[in-house]
């Protein structure tokens, strides 16, 4: 399953992405060293960012989510269902239940 989170906020898409990234830093839980999520700008797009997972020692990057603005809402899209708690916990803590919505989609096979 793929999740899409929608946060109704005046905060920039980068700020919302940074909230999620700050929650997802793991020091001792990975054998490859410190693992964290970082936000990177998508070239050629004004308010579009990508959250990637990164191992400090290896420099490996793996796509976690896309982050962009749609009207008065910030969208965090293409999130694998394994990562749902990693998104919901920081988003609900910062923005509250009434301002965070989500949609589950089943990709075509």
N, C-alpha and C positions, 0 to 999 in steps of 0.2 A: 504494500500500500504506500501511497505517497500522500503527504500532508501539505496543506497550504494554510499558513497562519495570517490573519489580518488584524492589524493593530490600528485602532482609530486614535491618532495622535498628531499633534503639530510638530513633534520631534522629527528630525531628518531620518531618512532611511539608514544613514550611516550610524546615527546615535542608537537606533533600535538594534541594529546589528551588533554594535559594541556591547550593549547590555547582554545579549546572548553570549557573545565571545567571552566576556569577563567571567561568566558563570562556568565556562567550560575550559578550565585549565587543570591538568592532572599531573602531579609531580611524581608520585611513587607507584602509580598503578599500571604503568606500561614498561615492558622490558626494554624498549628502544629509547628510553629517556623521557624527558618532559614532553607531554602531548598537550597541545592547545588549539583552540579555534582562533583564527585571525580573519579580519575582514580586509578584502582587497577590492580596489576600484575596478570596474569593468570598463575597459577602454572604449571611448566613443559614446558612452552613455552618461547622461547628466546625474541622475539619482540612482544609478544601478551599481550594486555591490555584490560580491560573492563571499560567502563564508567558507573557508577551507580549513581542514584539519591538518596540523603540521607537527611532525616529530622534530624536536630541537636538534638532535644530533644528525639526523638523516636528511632533513630538509624536504622530506616527502610531503606533497600536498594532495589532498583528496577533497573533492567537492562535497560540501555539506548542504548548502542552500544558496538560493539567489535572494537578494534583498532589493526591493525597489518601491517607489511611491506610485500609488494609483489614486489620484484625487486627494482626499483627506485621510487616506489610509496607507500604512506601510505594509507591504506584502513580503512574507518570508516563504518562498516557494520551493517546490521539489524536494521536500524534506522526507527522508526515509522514516518509516514508522518506528524504527529502533531508536531514533533520536528524539521522539516526542517529549519525554520528560526533560531533556536538555534544553528544550525550547519553552515548554509550558511553565516550568518553575520560575525562571527569571522574568518571563513576560507577564505572568500573573502577579508576581511580587511587585513589579514596577508599575504596570498599567492597570491592574485590576481585572476581575472577571467580566465586567460589563464592556470593557474596551478591547477585549481579545476574542476573536472568533476563529474557527478552524473548519476546514473542509477536508474530507478524506476522498481520495480518488484511487481508482484501481486502474493502473496502466494497462493498455491493450497488450495482449500477448500474441 
